[in-house]
Amino acid sequence: MKSNWKKLLMAVLGATLILSACGEDDNKVNETEGSSEEKYKVGVTQIVEHPSLDAAFEGFKKALEDAGLDVEYDVNNAQNDKSVNTSIAQKLATSGVDLVFANSTPSAQAIISETQEIPVVFTSVTDAVGAELVESMENPGGNVTGTIDNHPDAISNTMKFLKEELGASKIGMVYNSGEQNSVAQVEAVKEIISDMDMTVVDASVATSADVKQATESLIGKVDSFYIITDNTVVSALESVVSVANENKIPMMVGEFDSVDRGGLATFGFEFYDIGYEAGEMAVKILKGESKPSEIPVQVPQKLKFVMNKETADTIGLEIKDVWNAEFNE
């Protein structure tokens, strides 16, 4: 009898131990499942705060959010200060981030000079090859890729519109000669108009505080303005708008945000879109699906003609149906 009780007791204890062990295994599985979602840290370096760059960053974040990634951002803005820009790059290169989002040419140049290991995805860059960010558009090489803010047809369409529709021949351009992306755009304009009986009259600035005076210095010398995607000038765009409107001079701009802020028109794209497209690249890199060197640099995918009707009315410009323009909201 005692032997039977002992056997029963041993059986119960054995079953209890098995159930306990199973419970522990289940807990381990649950703990593993609960921690299986990886958290990523992304460093952000942006040269200056203005609507276009801000929109690009919003697009970048949305792409990572749509992909379901859990991301912690280390956001840094240089406020157009070169020394601060360099310091940000140095900090991010040693901060243990999984990837750096470089929002502008100076930002990208600074970070790749500090690291050849951390993946870098850029946007708001005009000439990625000329800025020595990548070896070529098709094969970036190294640890860098991204999206550019230079559609191949945007400048040529703008020059044709100024000449054929507005009768302009002297194009005023205000830009920061210290920004490689701006120099590339000015040179591109000069090359395009070389056989169009048009000339560029330019004024260089070093800071946003110089923009209004530089714009005023062109009055009487130009019959139109073309404000490219120059970070320094765009950050002070309202001062250019005021000078252009006061003098009834049409001012073409480089992207939609500048139309919203008072520019007359653009053959452009949304900076949000190129930021989102850069974010899609970052997702592939973070997930280990691709290396930056394997992802071609991408041009803006959507180009359209958008006008600011209020600005057209201010300078006395009649809008023609044949322009097929869309209007900013």
N, C-alpha and C positions, 0 to 999 in steps of 0.2 A: 504493500500500500504506500509505504513511504517512498519506495522506488518510483511508483507512478507519479506521485506529487512532484518528486524531483524532476522527472522527465517533463512534466507539464510546465513547471517553473522555468526550466531551461528553454523550453520552446517559446514561452511568452517573452522571456528576456531577449532571446535571439531575434524574435520578430520586432521587438521594440528597437533594438539596435539597428536593424535593417531600415526600419521606417525613419529613424533619426538620421541615419546616414543619407537616405534618399532626400530628406528635408534639407540637409546641409548642402547636398549637391544641387538641389533645386534653387536654394538661396544663392549658391555660387553662380549658377546659370543666370538667375535674375539679375545679380549684381553685374555680371558681364554684359548682359543685354542692356542694362541701364547705362553702362558706361561706354557702349560701343560707338556712340556718335562722337566723332572727333571734333574738337574745338580748334579752330585755326586763329592765328594772330596775323593780322595784315597791317603793315605800316603804310601810312599815307603821307606823301610829301607834295605840297602844292605851293607854287611860287607866290601867288597873291590871291586875295579874295575878290572875286567878281562873279557876276551871274553865270557866265559861260562855263568857267571852271567849276563852279559850285554845282551846276547842272550835270556836268560830266561825272562828278563824284557821286551824285545821287543815282545816276544811271548805273554806275559801277556797283554800288551797294545793292541796287535792286536785282541785278543779275545774280549776285551771290545769294541773295534772299530767295529768289525764285528757284535756285538750285537746291535749296534746303540746307545750305551750309550754316553751321554755327560759327560766327566770326566775331572776334574782338578787334576793334580798330584802334590803332595808335595814330591819331590825326595830328598833322603838323602843317602850319602855314608860315611861310617865310616873309609874308607881307612885302615882297619885292626887294628884300635885303639879301645881297649876295652872300655875305658872311653868315647870316642866319641859315640860308639855304644850304651852305656847306656843313654847318653844324648839325642840321637836321639829318643830312645824309650820313654823317659820321655816327650819329646816335643810332639811327636805324640799322646801320651795318653791323652793330654789335649788340642789338637788343633782343636777338633770338626770334625775330618775326619769321613767319613761313613764306611771306611774299611781300613785295613792296609795290604799291600803286603810285606811279609818278605822274602827276597831273600838270604837265607843261614841259617844254624842252629844257629849260634850266634845271628843273627838278630831276628830270631823267638823267641829264648829264652829270649832275652832282652825285647821284646815288650809284651810278655804274662806275664812277671813279673810285668809289669806296668798297665795292664788293663785286666780285665776279662769280660768287657762289649763290647768293640769295636770288631767287627768281624775281625779275622786275617786269611789270606790265605798265606801259605808258599810254597816255592819250593826250589830246590837245598839243600834239607835236606836228609841225608842218613838214619838215624835211628830215626824216629819221636817218637817212643815209648821210646827208650833208652834215648833220649834227654829230655824226660818228657814233650813233646809238646802235646801229645794226650794220652788218656787212652788205646786205641787200634786202629789198622788200620781200622777195620770195624766200630767201634763206637768211634769216636774221643772224644766226650764229650766237654763240655765247649764252648768256642767261637772260636775254632781253627780247621782248616783242611788244606789240601793242597796236593801237589805231591812230591814224593821223587825221588832222583837221584840214586837209588840203585835197579837195576833190579836183581831179584833172581838168574838169570843164568850168569850174567856178570862175576863175580869173578871166579866161577868154570870153565867156558869156558876159561878164561884167563890162569888159572893155568894149565889146561890140554894142552893148546896150547904151553905154555912155556916148559913143560916137554916132551910131545910127539912129537912135531914138531921141537923145537929148542934145546932139550936136556938140558935145564936149570935145576939147582937144588938149587942154592943159589940166592934168590930173594932180591934185594936191594930195600928198601922202605924208602923214605924221607917224613916225615910228621910232622905236628905241634901237639904235644901231648896235647895241650890246646884246640884243636878242637874235640868235642865229636864225630862228624861224622867221623873224620879221625881215631880216636881210634877204633871205631866200625868196620871200614873197615879193619884195620890191624888185629884185632882179628878174623874177618871173614876169612881172608886169612890164618892165622895160623891154624884155625880149619879145613879149607878145605884141606890143604896140610899135615895135621898131619899123614895121612896114605899114602902119595905119595912119601916118601923119598926125601922131599924137605924141605928147611929151609928158614926163613926170617932173613935177616940181616938189621936192621933198624938204622936210624939216625934221631934224633928229632931236630926240629928248632923252634925258637920263632918268627922270623921275616923273611921277604923275603930276607933280606940282608944276612941271614945265609945259604941260600939254596945251593949256589954253593960250599961252603966249606964243607957242610955236605955231598953233593953228592961225592965230591972228596975223602972224608974220607972212602968211601966204595970201592974205586978202589983197586983191588987185593983181595977183600973179596967176591965179587959177580960175577955171570956170566949173570945176567940180572937185569933189573929194572922194577918195577911196580909202576907208579905214579898214585895214586888214586885221587879222586876229593877233594883234600885238598886245601882250598882257599889260604893259605899262599904260598904253593909250586907252585900251578898253576899260581899264579900271577907273579912268577919268573921262569916260565917253560923253557925259552930259555937257562938259565944257566945250567939246568939239561941236556937239549938236547945237548949242546956243549960238556959237559963232557962225556956223553954216546957215542956220535958219535966219538969223538977223540980217545976213547978207544975201539971202535968197539963192544960196548955192546948193545944188543937189549933192547929197552925201550918200554914196553907196557904202555898204559895210560887208563884213566877212561872214556873218552868221545871224541866225534868227534873234538871239537875245539882244543884239545891238539894234535890230529893227524895233523890237519892243521898247527899247530905251530912247528911240527918236531918230534912228537912222532911216533914210528914205526907203531903201530896198536892198535885197541881197539874193544872189543865187547861192543858196546855202543849205544848211542841214542843222539838225538839233544836236547840241553838244551832249545832251542827255543820251542820245542814240549812240554816239561814238563811245561814251562812257560805259553804256550797257554792253556794247560789243567787246570792249576791253574786259569787262567783268566776265563775259562768257569765256574768254581766253583764260582768265585767272582761275575759273572753276575747273577747267581741264587740267591746268597745272597743279592745283592743290589736290585734286583727286588722283594725281599720278597718271592721268591718261595721256598727257603730252608734255614734252619739254618746251621751254620758250623757243629754243632754236629750231623746233619743228613746226612752229605756228607762223605762217606768213603775216607780215604787217598788212593791215587792212585799211583801205580808204573808206570814207563815208559812203554808206550804201544808198542814202536817200538824198536827192538834190531837187530843190524846187525854188521857184521865184516868188518871193514874198515881199509885199510893200506895206508901208505905214501910210494910210490914207490921210491921217491928221497932218503928218509932216508934208505930204504932197500939197495939201490945201494951204499950209503955212507958207510954202515957198512959191505958191501959185502955179503948180504943175498939174496939167490936165492928164488924168489917167486914161489910157487908150485900151479898148477891149482886146485888141490884137496882142497885147502884152501877156494875156492869160495869167494875170497875177492872182495870187491868193493874198489875203489881208490878215495882218496880225490881229489877234483878239484884244 
